[in-house]
Amino acid sequence: MRNDSENLIVRLTFELALDVVSFSEKIRANNRFEMASQIFRSGTSIGANIREAQNAESKRDFIHKFKISAKEADELEYWLKLCQSSEHYPNPDEKLLKNLKSVILIISKIISSSKKA
């Protein structure tokens, strides 16, 4: 059985997804369903694609899954910035933003390292 608790990026993206779920529920409570759905989908997709990458069929497939995760992380960052800039949405907390930045940096490093290997 696979132990994902020992895999840093799998653990971090799972924790990020939990924070995203909480934040999207906060938005949903304000009847802002479209934004909540966008944040939920992009934020939970990051970790889902990284978990998929753990069972990649090839190095190319592994890199591809991580690139999808990177795109989803960029999209999540966009939605969170919209929330920060709009008076109609709650601000994401600093922990969520900090964790997202960390995940983006790690994903980028994994992609570049994997291409070199």
NORNOR-V249900 format. One record per backbone hydrogen bond with DSSP energy under -0.5 kcal/mol. NH is the residue of the N-H (numbers start at 0). CO is the residue of the C=O. If there is no record, write none. Layout:
nh = [NH | NH]
co = [CO | CO]
This chain:
nh = [3 | 5 | 6 | 7 | 10 | 11 | 12 | 13 | 14 | 15 | 16 | 17 | 18 | 19 | 20 | 21 | 22 | 23 | 24 | 25 | 26 | 27 | 28 | 29 | 30 | 31 | 32 | 35 | 36 | 37 | 38 | 39 | 40 | 41 | 42 | 43 | 44 | 45 | 46 | 47 | 48 | 49 | 50 | 51 | 52 | 53 | 53 | 54 | 55 | 61 | 62 | 63 | 64 | 65 | 66 | 67 | 68 | 69 | 70 | 71 | 72 | 73 | 74 | 75 | 76 | 77 | 78 | 79 | 80 | 81 | 82 | 83 | 84 | 85 | 88 | 96 | 97 | 98 | 99 | 100 | 101 | 102 | 103 | 104 | 105 | 106 | 107 | 108 | 109 | 110 | 111 | 112 | 113 | 114 | 115 | 116]
co = [1 | 2 | 3 | 5 | 6 | 7 | 8 | 9 | 10 | 11 | 12 | 13 | 14 | 15 | 16 | 17 | 18 | 19 | 20 | 21 | 22 | 23 | 24 | 26 | 27 | 26 | 30 | 31 | 32 | 33 | 34 | 35 | 36 | 37 | 38 | 39 | 40 | 41 | 42 | 43 | 44 | 45 | 46 | 47 | 48 | 49 | 50 | 51 | 52 | 57 | 58 | 59 | 60 | 61 | 62 | 63 | 64 | 65 | 66 | 67 | 68 | 69 | 70 | 71 | 72 | 73 | 74 | 75 | 76 | 77 | 78 | 79 | 80 | 81 | 85 | 92 | 93 | 94 | 95 | 96 | 97 | 98 | 99 | 100 | 101 | 102 | 103 | 104 | 105 | 106 | 107 | 108 | 109 | 110 | 111 | 112]
